Amino acid sequence: MIGSVTKLSPDAQPSATLVPLQSDPNTYTLNLQLPQGVQGEQGLQGIPGVGSKGLDGNNGLTPTIDPKTKHWMIGGTDTGVIAEGQAGKDADPSKYVTIASFNQLRQQAQDNATALDALQKSAVNKDLQTQVANLTSQVTDLTSQVKALQEAKPDTPASSADSPSTPASSSTTTPDSTPASSAPATNASSASTSETSASSAAQ
């Protein structure tokens, strides 16, 4: 019995197999494995064929519009398709800005811009700028004075008790029973107090 035929590559070797049937051991199936032939050279191009011209066809039907029904007509057939669009709904004026309103808003914007520019260039604005500059200068001067007072070192006057030429001055009293040696210290304390008060006033 002929079985399958398998195509092989051109360089393969042909072969065949016999397979016994399971139902009849005396019957065999012949399977062939055959290589395909080598591809040949391409042949010459054939002469183009020449045919006769065919007859002209009939003209097609031109669609028209029926003036009464406004339907598309193909020949004498009414297609039932309306050829004209339906009238749309009126627009809602509340959703749009009219030209007059737009021009009015634009004029208001221009007027506001002109007024603002005039205000910025006015003499009142310049006077305010001058006043702010003067106040800024005064604050700067006061700040410099306070800094100078804070950095200054107070001079302490010498006590009469340090002088070797007046050993008895510590026991000398004034008519109001106040020791004379306490006068320089009192003067130094007063000077320090005055300087502190001036610094506080400057701040």
Secondary structure, DSSP 8 states (H G I E B T S, - for coil): -EEEEEEE-TTS--EEEEEE-SS-TT-EEEEEEEE---------------------------EEE-TTT-EEEETTEEEEEE-S--------GGGS--HHHHHHHHHHHHHHHHHHHHHHTSHHHHHHHHHHHHHHHHHHHHHHHHHHHHH--------GGG-TT-TTGGG-B-TTS-BTTHHHHHHHHHHHHHHHHHHHHH-
